Amino acid sequence: MPTFEPFLPQIVDPSGVSDAAAARPMQITTDDTRIATAIQTGGDPLTDFAGTSNPYIDYQSIDLLLSLQHPRSDGYDEMCFFVMGQVKELLFRGIHFELANAQLQIRAGEIANALQILSRAKVLLTYITDSWNVLSTITTEGFNQFRDHLGTASGQLSFMYRHVEFVLGNKNRTLAEAHRNVPHVWPALLEALESPSLYDDVIALLARRGYAIDDAALDRDWSQAYAPNASVERAWREIYQDISAGNEIRSLGEALISLDQQFSIYRWRHFTSVERIIGYKPGTGGSAGVGWLDQVTRHHFFPEIWATSN
């Protein structure tokens, strides 16, 4: 990659940006008001606004969003690394939103709604997997130009990624407790750690639908990572024997295993990208780097559904 010092254009003057986390006040419009506006402008876009902002900026706090990129070094590749890291956090936020809502629909027995939501979650996960296409353009030399400036910052400290893992059932108290000193993050993460996962609610649904599920799978310490259960595997094997189009539980199983497979692809892309860029050096956050990633790459969220193909 380039060895010259990067030029970083100033897009936003930070002195004029509101850093409030709350939604900014917005006008409510209707079909009627939009028609009236289009008549008033002759069909041209609105370009005259009062105050010091405009509705597009205010709707998503765009000026704040685009003032949050702060590379720490003169390494050319750091801006790419910085932006893609923030993009991935936003995408994980979107994935978690979908999974949390799918869980609520499963809890309510609304399988059709859950299937619709899970289809979007998979598309989002596929999209975030493709982020490695961009990150893989960072070379070893390019990464080393800014790596020291990361300190001990590591993707393992992403609380948004941890929320996604927890809602899918891969609980880990040790990794969660990396955030126990962050009072505006820790309570929600602790609640996620100690609450049933989406898969726990799927298993409860199987029990409600008449499948024989052991009590140990229905009432356990939710803060522990999910472990395979023989009664759950028997239930899925029975479900998969009915291949009719109307078997919505089987369709749910297929949606879950498809999501799980895409997550494995994401982890594999992560593993191979890191392996290429840093080799077998330790990670910035104290882990063994690719040795750590090699362990997590093999994980499945829904082991009993995978077992039905054996």
N, C-alpha and C positions, 0 to 999 in steps of 0.2 A: 504494500500500500504506500501512498505518498509519504515521504519523509519530511516534506515542508510543513511549516506551521499552518494550521487551518485558519480560514477566515470565518468568523462567526457573525453574520449580519444581525444587527439589533432590530427585531421585529416590533417589539413592544417596549415602551418606556415604563419600567416597573413602578415609577413614582405615581403613576396615575391609575394603578390597578387596585381594585378592592380585593382583599384576600379573605373576605368572609366566606365561610363554607355554605351558608344558607342560599337557597334559591333567590335570585333577584326578582323584584316585582315585574310582572308582565301583564300586558293588556290581553283580554280575552276577545277573540273575534268569532264571527259566525259566517255562514254562507252569505247571509244578507249583507253584512258589513264588508266582506271581501268583494262582493259584486259592486257595492257602492264605491269602494276604493279604486277598483279597476276602471270604473267609469270616470272617476275623478282624475286619474292619472293618464287616461287615454290608453290604458293597457301597458304602460311602461312601469318598470319597477320603482318602488318608493326609494327616494334617495335623500329626502330632507327630514331630519330628525332633530328634535329638541334635546337639550341636555348634553352629556358628554359620552354617550354610548349609542348603540342601536339594538333593535330587538334580537338580531342574530347573535351578537356578542353576549347579550344578557341571558339568552335562553340556556346556553351551555357554558357560560363564563369563559368564553374563548380566549379573551385577553389574559386571564389568569392561567388557563391551561398552557398557552404558548409562551408564558414567562417562567415556566418551571423546568426548563432545560439548562442545567448548569454543569457542563463538562469541567473536570478538575485539572486537566493536563493540557499539554500542547499536542497530544497524540491525535492524529487525524481521525482514526476510527472510533474515538470515544463518543462523538456525537451520535453516530449510528447505534452504538451500544446503548447509549442513554435513552434515545427515543424509542428503540424497540423494547427496552425494559419497561418503559412507561406504557407503551401500547399493550404489552402482554398483561400488565396489571389491570388495565381497563377491560381487556377481553376476559380475563378470569373473573372480574366483577360481573360481566354479562353472563358468563357460564354459571356462576353461582346463583345469580338471580333466577335463571331458568330452572336449575336443579332444585332450589328451595321451593319454587312454585309447583314443580312436578311432584315433589314430596307431599305437599299439601293436598294435591289432587288425588294422589294414591291413598293418602290417609282417609280421604272422603269417599273412596271407591270409584272415582271418576277416571277410569282407565283411558278412555278415549281422549280426554283432555291431557292426561299425562303423556300419552304417546305423541300428541301434537307438540307439546313443550319439549320433550326429549329429542325430537327430530331437529329442532332449532339448536339445542345444546350441542348436538353432534356437529352441526355445521359450524358453530362457533369454535368448537374444539379443533376441527379440521383447519379452520382459518388460522388459529393460533399455532398449529403445527407448522403451517407454511411460513411462520415468522422465522423459522430456522433457515429458510432460503436466503433471507437477508443477513441474518447474523453469521451465516457461514462464509460471507464475503470478507469477514474480519480475519486477517491472517495472524499467525503466531507473532510475527514481528509487530504488527499493528496493535495487537492486544497488549504486548509487553510494554508498549509506549505509555500506556495509562494504567496498567494493572496495579502498580504500587499505590496509586491514588485511591483504590477501592477500600484500602484498609482491610477490615475483616467483613465488609459487606458481601453478602452472598444471597443468591436466589433462595437458599434454604430458609432465609429469614422473611420470605414473602408471606405475610399473614393472609393475603387474599388467596394465594395458592393453597395455604393450609386450610382455609375455609372450604375450598373445593374438595380437597382430600377428605375432610371431616364429614361433609354432607354425603360423600360417597362411601364412608365407613372406614377409611384408613386412618384410624386415630393414633396419635402419638403425643403423650403428655410431655415428654422431654422437649420435643420440638416446639410444642405450643408454649411452654414456659419460657422460651426465649423472649416472649412478649409480656411477661408478667409485670415488668417495670413500666409498661406503657399504658397509663390509665385510660386513655381514650380508645384503646384497641383491645386490651385484655378481657374485659367483661364479656364482649360478644364472642371472642374466641373460646373462652372458658365454657360459655353456654353451649357452643357448637361441639366442643369436646365431650361434654357430659350429656348430650341429648341423643336420641335415636337418629341414626342415619336414614337416608332415603331407602337403602336396602333393608334396614331394620323394619321400616314401614311396609315394604313389599312383603317381607316374611310374615308380618302381622296380617296383611291382607290375605295371604295364602291360608292362614289359620282361619280367618273369618269365612273364607270360601269353602271350608270343610276339609282342607288337607291336614293330615296329622303331623303337627309340628311340635317338637319337644319344648317343654316349658323353658329349658335352658336357653333356647334361641329367642324366646319371647320376653323374657325378663332377666336381664343380665346387666353387668356394669357397662354402660354405653360408652364410657371413656376408653375402653379397651378396643384395640383393632379387631375387626370382625374375623372370626375363625370358622372354617367350614364345619357344617353340622350335617350328620348323616340323614336326619329326618327332612331337612331342607332339600338335600340332594334327591331323596326319594320322591318328594313332592314335585320337583322340577322334571324328573324323569317321567312321572305320570302325566304331567301337563304336556310334555313334548310328544307323548304318544298320540295326542289328538292334533292332527295337522290341518283341521278344518279352518277356513278363513274366519269363522266366528269365534275362534278361541283367543279372546283378548288377552288372557294371561300369558299365553305363549307369545303373542305379539309384543307384550311388555318385556318378556324375557329376551326376545330378539333385539328390542331397542336397547336394553341394558347392556347386552353383550357387545353390540355394535359400538356403543359409547365406550365401553371398556377397551375394546380393541383399538379404537382411535386414540385413547389415552396412552396405550402401550406404544403406539407409533410416535406420539409426542415425546414420550420419555426416551424412546430409541433415538430420535433425531437429536434430542438434547445430549444424550450420551455420546453419539458419534461426533457431534459438533465440538463438544468439549475435548474429546479424545484427540481430535485433529489439531485444536488450537493450543492446548496446554499439555498434551500427552499425559504422563503419569505423575506430574507434579501435584503437590497438595493443593486443595482448593483454597480460595481466599478466606472462607469462613471456618477453617480448621478441619474440614473433612478430608478424606483421602482422594478427593477429586473424582476421577472416573471410576475408581474402585467403589466409592459410595454410590455413584449413579448406576453402576452395573448391578448392584443389589436391588435398587428400587425399580429398575426396568422390568424385572420379572413379575412384579406384583399384579394380581388380578383383584378387582373389587368384588366380583360376583363369582366366586370359585365354583359353586354348585351348578351354575348354568353352563360354565365351560365343561364341567364333568359330564354333561349329558351327551357330548359328542364322543366320549371315550367308549 
